[in-house]
């Protein structure tokens, strides 16, 4: 079984680093972060999700 390649993203809200999450792209990483942070019902709310930003983690590690 081939393992899919996912990128590590740093997740931010209002410029504050909240954590890291792997995903296929920024939106996928944000959605996974929201689910992990117990915001499962709000993960499909576009207005709520738009408060979050994702950037590729530096050197594939981030604080």
C-alpha positions in Angstrom: 0.0 0.0 0.0 1.4 3.3 -1.1 1.5 6.1 1.5 0.1 9.4 0.2 2.4 12.4 0.6 0.9 15.1 2.8 2.5 18.5 3.6 2.8 19.8 7.2 1.1 23.2 7.6 1.3 25.7 10.4 -2.2 26.9 11.4 -2.8 30.5 12.4 -5.8 32.5 13.6 -5.5 36.3 13.6 -1.7 35.9 13.2 -1.3 33.6 16.3 0.2 30.2 15.7 -2.2 27.6 17.0 -0.7 24.3 15.9 0.3 22.1 13.0 -1.6 19.8 10.8 -0.9 17.6 7.7 -3.0 17.9 4.6 -3.1 17.8 0.8 -3.5 21.5 0.7 -4.2 24.5 3.0 -7.9 24.0 3.1 -7.6 20.3 3.9 -5.1 21.1 6.7 -7.5 23.7 8.2 -10.4 21.4 8.1 -8.5 18.6 9.8 -7.3 21.1 12.5 -10.8 22.2 13.2 -12.0 18.6 13.5 -9.1 17.8 15.9 -9.8 20.9 17.9 -13.4 19.6 18.4 -15.0 22.1 16.1 -16.3 19.3 13.9 -19.7 20.9 13.3 -18.1 24.2 12.4 -15.6 22.7 10.0 -18.0 23.1 7.1 -18.9 26.7 8.0 -17.0 28.8 5.5 -17.2 32.0 7.5 -15.8 30.3 10.6 -13.1 28.5 8.6 -12.1 31.7 6.9 -10.7 33.0 10.2 -7.9 30.4 9.9 -4.9 30.5 7.7 -2.4 27.8 6.8 1.2 28.1 5.7 3.7 25.4 4.8 5.7 24.7 7.9 9.3 25.7 7.8 11.7 22.9 7.0 8.7 20.5 7.5 8.8 21.2 11.2 7.3 24.1 13.0 7.1 25.0 16.6 
